Amino acid sequence: MRPTVAAIHRFSISKAHETQLRLSRKIIHEDRLPQKINCIAGIDVAYSEQLAIGAVAVLDYESLEPLEFQTATCKVQFPYIPTLLSFREIPPTVACIKKLKLQPDVLLVDGQGIAHPYGCGFASHLGLAMGKPTIGVAKSRLIGKHKEIVGDDFLVQKERVISAVVTTKVGAKPVYVSVGHLISLGTAVKIVKHCVRNSRIPQPLLRAHRLASEEKKRIIRKSKDKA
C-alpha cells in the first residue's frame, strides 16, 4: 500500500524517531509478571486496502488452549515506513485488546522489542502504551550482530545484548526474541519456548495470525458482495 503525499507531509519521520528514542528510555527490562502466568496472548495485524486489522488471541498458558479472540478494524492512519511500523499498528492493536473480557498476563507480539534501530519496536511501544508485559518475536533480524555467549546465540549492538536467537524447530530458521516491556530477556525466551508446538512460530502468534487473515478475507468478501 503506497502512502499518499498528504499523509507523508502530516507525518514527521524525525519526530517519530525522537519519540521512539524517548520511549526506549522508559522500557523496564525486569520481570513484572504475576507469580503464576494464567493466560498469554498473541498479537498480529493484517491489512486490506486502507484498513488495518488488529487481532488478539488469548490462550491458557499451560495447555495453550484458546480462551478468547478479538479483532478490531480501523483506517490506516500512517504511511508504511520501515522502523516506524508501531505507529501504524498500535491503533488497531490497542482497540482489539481493549475489547477483551479476559486480560492476558503477557503479550507475544509479531515484531521487534528493543532490537530496533531506535530501541523501541512494536512490542516495546505496545507494552508502554498498555502498561503490560510484552515480548517481541520477530521472524527476521533488524539490527545487531550474532554473538555466541555460553553456548547460546544472541544479537549484540554496541556491546549490548538486544535479542536472543532462538531455534524453535529443527531445520527451520530461528526467531528473534527481544524484551518488549516489563520482562527480562531470560524470562521472555522461556515463555516463547514454552509456547512452541511443532511450528517455528509460538502458538499464540499463530492463532492471532490466522484470526487476522480470516478477518481480512471476510472484509474482502463483504466488499466484493457490495460491488
Long-range contacts (C-beta under 8 A, 24 or more apart in sequence): 1-47, 1-49, 1-50, 1-76, 1-80, 2-79, 2-80, 3-78, 3-79, 3-80, 3-81, 4-79, 7-78, 7-79, 8-79, 11-78, 11-79, 11-81, 11-87, 13-81, 13-84, 16-81, 16-84, 16-87, 17-83, 17-84, 17-118, 20-83, 20-84, 20-86, 20-116, 20-118, 20-119, 20-120, 20-125, 21-118, 21-119, 21-120, 23-120, 23-124, 23-125, 23-128, 24-114, 24-118, 24-119, 24-120, 24-124, 26-128, 27-113, 27-114, 27-119, 27-120, 27-124, 27-127, 27-128, 27-179, 27-180, 27-181, 28-181, 28-182, 29-114, 29-179, 29-183, 29-184, 29-185, 30-182, 30-183, 30-184, 31-133, 31-182, 31-183, 31-184, 31-187, 32-133, 32-182, 32-183, 33-105, 33-106, 33-133, 33-182, 33-183, 33-187, 34-105, 37-61, 37-105, 37-106, 37-191, 38-105, 39-67, 39-102, 39-104, 39-105, 40-104, 40-105, 40-106, 40-107, 40-108, 40-191, 40-195, 40-204, 41-97, 41-100, 41-104, 41-106, 41-107, 41-108, 41-204, 41-208, 42-107, 42-108, 42-110, 42-202, 42-203, 42-204, 42-205, 42-206, 42-207, 42-208, 42-209, 43-93, 43-97, 43-107, 43-108, 43-109, 43-110, 43-126, 43-205, 43-208, 44-110, 44-205, 44-208, 44-209, 44-211, 44-212, 45-89, 45-92, 45-93, 45-110, 45-212, 46-212, 46-213, 46-215, 46-216, 47-76, 47-216, 48-216, 48-219, 48-220, 50-75, 50-76, 51-75, 51-76, 51-219, 52-76, 52-88, 52-89, 52-91, 52-92, 53-92, 53-212, 53-215, 53-216, 53-219, 54-89, 54-91, 54-92, 54-93, 54-94, 54-95, 54-96, 54-97, 54-212, 55-96, 55-208, 55-209, 55-211, 55-212, 55-215, 56-93, 56-96, 56-97, 56-99, 56-100, 56-208, 56-211, 57-204, 57-207, 57-208, 57-211, 58-100, 58-102, 58-104, 58-204, 59-195, 59-203, 59-204, 59-207, 61-105, 61-194, 64-195, 64-197, 64-203, 64-204, 66-207, 67-102, 68-100, 68-101, 68-102, 69-207, 69-211, 70-96, 70-97, 70-99, 70-100, 71-96, 71-211, 71-212, 71-215, 72-96, 72-99, 73-215, 73-219, 83-116, 83-117, 83-118, 83-142, 85-111, 85-121, 85-122, 86-111, 86-120, 86-121, 86-122, 86-124, 86-125, 86-126, 87-125, 89-122, 90-122, 90-125, 90-126, 90-129, 93-126, 94-126, 94-129, 94-130, 97-130, 104-132, 105-133, 106-132, 106-133, 106-134, 106-135, 106-183, 106-191, 107-132, 107-133, 107-134, 107-135, 107-180, 108-134, 108-135, 108-137, 108-191, 108-192, 108-195, 108-202, 108-204, 108-205, 109-134, 109-135, 109-136, 109-137, 109-180, 110-137, 110-138, 110-139, 110-205, 110-208, 110-209, 111-136, 111-137, 111-138, 112-136, 112-138, 112-142, 112-163, 112-176, 112-178, 113-163, 113-178, 113-179, 113-180, 113-181, 113-188, 114-162, 114-163, 114-178, 114-179, 114-180, 115-141, 115-142, 115-143, 115-144, 115-155, 115-157, 115-162, 115-163, 115-176, 115-178, 116-142, 116-143, 117-142, 117-143, 121-178, 123-178, 123-180, 123-181, 124-179, 124-180, 124-181, 126-180, 126-181, 127-180, 127-181, 127-182, 128-181, 131-182, 132-181, 132-182, 133-180, 133-181, 133-182, 133-183, 134-180, 134-181, 134-182, 134-183, 135-177, 135-178, 135-179, 135-180, 135-183, 135-188, 135-191, 135-192, 136-163, 136-176, 136-177, 136-178, 136-179, 136-180, 137-175, 137-176, 137-177, 137-192, 137-201, 137-202, 137-205, 138-163, 138-175, 138-176, 138-178, 139-173, 139-175, 139-176, 139-201, 140-176, 141-176, 142-176, 161-185, 164-188, 164-189, 166-192, 166-193, 168-192, 168-193, 168-196, 168-199, 168-200, 168-201, 168-202, 169-196, 169-198, 169-199, 169-200, 172-200, 173-200, 175-200, 175-201
